[in-house]
Amino acid sequence: MTRTLLVKLLGVATLIMLPSLASIALVGGQSGETVRIIARLQTDGDIEFGLRTSEGDQLPPRRIFSASISDNGWRISSLIDVPDGTQVRIIARRSGETRVEFGLRIDEPRQVFLPPRRLFSRSTPVDSWRRSSPIELPPREREETAQPQEPAAPQPELEEPAPPPEDETDDTGTEETDEASDVERISGGHRDGLAVVDGVLGNPDAQILISEYGDPF
């Protein structure tokens, strides 16, 4: 009798705990979208850029960093919708005479992401797409489980560069441990370049970049 009662009590306790465990699994399993900035040099010296997401390449209407820009101020693209619902902007500025630095910004709450490989060299071959190192966006909060979060700090400066490969190829789908094998060395600099990317969709004749100007931080 006692044993039967104990078994019944354990069964009831298990049923009570199952919803709680399911709730914990839903909350703990959240993860943000991983994206990359992509860019290429055009024949007129302008640089076209966009965002690679899990659902393909997004090219915002204002996505051209003009060759005529002579100052070092940040430029900000039009909004880009990421598949998980996050809205981001690509930011860009001159870095010396021959390079452009790229980053990513979320407006609300304000967060800026500077991936380790974020410099684009103007010595890159024309129409050759490059991509940055991955940027992991923070997960979007669900209304029923939303918790306040501190804004993520900008990522640190670039890591030590890997030696340039003999042949550039698109490494889409490879493991992150192989990332360095497809990195091109920035000419005249100590920082990594952006790896090759193919198959970008969109209209190459879109308007010139700028929707804002100023400090993205």
N, C-alpha and C positions, 0 to 999 in steps of 0.2 A: 504494500500500500504506500509506504513512504517513498519507495523507489519510483512508483508510478507518478506520484505527486511531484517529485523532483523533476522528472522528465517533462511533465506538462509545464512546470514553471520555467524551465530552460527554453522550451519552445516559445512561450509568450515573450520572454526577454529577447529572444532572437528576432521576433517579428517587430518588436518595438525599436530595436537597434537598426534594422535594415534601412528605413528611410533616412536616418541620420547619416549612415555610411554612404548612401547614394548622394546625399547633399554634399558631403565632404569631397567625394570624387569629382562632382561637377565643378566645385570651386577650385580645387587643386589642379584640375586638368587644363585650366585656361593658359593659353600662350598667345603671344602677339605675332603679327605678321612679320616675316622676314623679307626685306626688299633690298635692291641695289640701285644705285644711280648709274645711268648709262649715258655715254656722250660720244660724239664723233665730230671731226673737223670737216667743214664744208669747203668747196672750192674757192669761195670768196673770203675765207679766213674766219667766218663766224663759226661758233660751236653750238651744235644742236644737242639737246640733252632730254632725258626722260627718266622714267622709273620702271624697273623690272619688278613685277609682283608674282604671286603664285598663280595668277590667272592670265599672265602675259605682260606685254609692255604698254605702259601708259605714257602718252606724249601730250603734255598740257598745251593749250593754245599758245601761251607765251613761254617759249622754250628755247629761245635763241640768245646766246651770249655774243654780243656784237664785237667784231674785230676792232671797231672804232672806240671802244671803251678804254679810256686812258687813266682813270683813277682807280683806287683800290677799295672803293665802297662796295658793300654787299648788294647784289641784285636778288630779287625774289620772284619766282615763277607764279603763275596762276595755280589755283588749288587742284590737287590730284586726289581722287577717291580711291583709297586702298580697299581691297575686297572685304576686309573685316569691318568696314564702315569708318575707319579713321581717315581724316582729311589732312594732307600734308602739302608742303611746298618745298621745292628744291631751291637752295640758295647757292649763289656763286659770286666769286670775286677774283680779280687779277691777283696773281702771286708772282711778282717779278715781271720780267719782260716777256717770258715765253710760256707761262703756265697759268692755268685757271684752277682755283680751289673750289670744290663742291661740298655741300652738306645738305642736311634735311631738317625741316622745321615743322613741328606741330604747333598750331596757334593757341589752342585751348586744351589744357593748360600749356603755357609756353615751354617747349622743350626743343633743344637743338642737338642734332646728332652729327658728329664729324667722324666718319669711318677712317680707319688707319690708311687705306689707300684711297685718296680723294683728290689727287692732283692730276690734271690733264695737261699734257705737253702739246704745244702748237707744232712740234716737229712730228707729231703722229701722222701717218699716211692719211690722205683724204679719204673720207667715207669708210674708215675703219672704226667700227664701234668698239668702245672700251667700257668696262664696268668697274664699279668700286667694290671694295670688300663688303660683306653683308652688314645690313643694319637691322637689328631686331627691335621692332616697335613694341611699346608696352601694351599688354592686353587691354581691350576695351572692357569697362566694368559693366556687369549686368545690374539692372535696377534692383533685383531682389537680393543681390549679394554684394552690392557696391560698398567699397571701403575707401576712405580717403588715402591718397598716396602722395608721397613727396615727389616733385618733378625730378626726372632723371638728369644727372649732370652730363654735360658734354663729354664725349669720349676723349681720351688723351691724344697727344701727338703721335705721329707715325712710328711704327716699329722699325727695327733695322731691316733694310731691304734685302730681298732674296736675289740671287744672281739671275740675269735675264735668260729666258729660254732661247734655244736656237731657232725654233719655229713657233709662231704664235698660233694657237688654236683655241676654239671655244670650249671651255671646260664645263659647260652647263651640265649639271647632274652628277658631277664628281664629288667625292668626299672632300670636306673642308681641309683635311690633311694634305691634299694635293694642290691646294690653292696656289702656293708659292711657285709651283712649276710653270704657271701661266701668267706670271707677272712681268711686265716690261719695265725696265729701269728708266726713270726719268732722265732725259739727257741733261748733263751738266748739274745734276742735283743729287741729293743723298736720300731721296725718298722714293717710295714705290709708285709705279704708275697704275693704270687701270687695265684689267684683262679684257681680251677680245670678246665681243658679243655680236651675234648675227640675228637675222630674222626680226628686226624691229618693224612694227607696224605704225602707220600714221602718215600724215600729209607733210612732206618736207618743205612746203611753201607757206607754212604758218607764219603768223605775225612775229615780229621781234619781241623779245622777252618781256620787258620790265613792267611789273604791276606795283612794285614798291621799291624804295631805296632807303638804305640805312643799316643800322646795327641789328642783326637777327636775334641777338641774345637778350 
